[in-house]
């Protein structure tokens, strides 16, 4: 039996702040129980050589320019990672003959996340599925790179459920580290395994998405539009509204799946939504979670980019490069040109924005 990490809303970390870099920094708070379990388990599996390669400190540089892209050189992931499955449709059915997370080495499992009594219904029964299995990603992007797999035995295809979204948000709230991120790639959005999973990892660099200004669309459901590149939507929640916002996010991703629109999600601590750049105090606030949703063009059997693939972390401003030349020479302009090719055309995006706004307001 794998270890169990049992939690409740009482375990959420109320406020996570980045150091403002003024040299007066307060002592860092002790790591939360969630971070201790994640990091100790992940490091143990790395030391036991359960990964496809040893991940040391990655060479990192911040690209000059207003977007502050965090570029990292990770050659081995491009070479050693498992070959992605052939994806033909955003609604492709689960195929038990292909690789899935029921076929992994059991030692790759870190623990099962189980929500305490608050995750039960009025009859005292646990909501289904109640198990979130956390396992290491054997081809890691960064320190602590793991996968969140809702009850693998249910063999769910790579389509988000409310449970998966809510557990993803809650995992960010359980962490006291502002660098812990969670993300999701749909089929056609560079998901490489058609078995429902989210990614989680630590990145010790601030990303623009944490404080990017937004325009309110349906603010009562936490729904906004990002006001800067790359064009996308944003949800925001604090610990009190997780279930409601998770439901609204699922309504949006279901709409995208029904419309055969590929998408990527990125979850991170961040400041509350605002239509302008906030002051330093507000910008450093990490009381809640920002959930970016990017609709994008689908990639089915398409040739992968040589520099980097455009998926959840690249859209958020974290660029794992596959080769040294591109890592050293790429500029912000180069990065924007690559990412732009994978975004929806402006007219299509604005039509979708209107449709989603009406869809959420009508529900």
Order of alpha helices (4+ residues) and beta strands (2+ residues): beta-alpha-beta-beta-alpha-beta-beta-beta-alpha-beta-beta-beta-beta-beta-alpha-beta-alpha-beta-alpha-beta-alpha-alpha-alpha
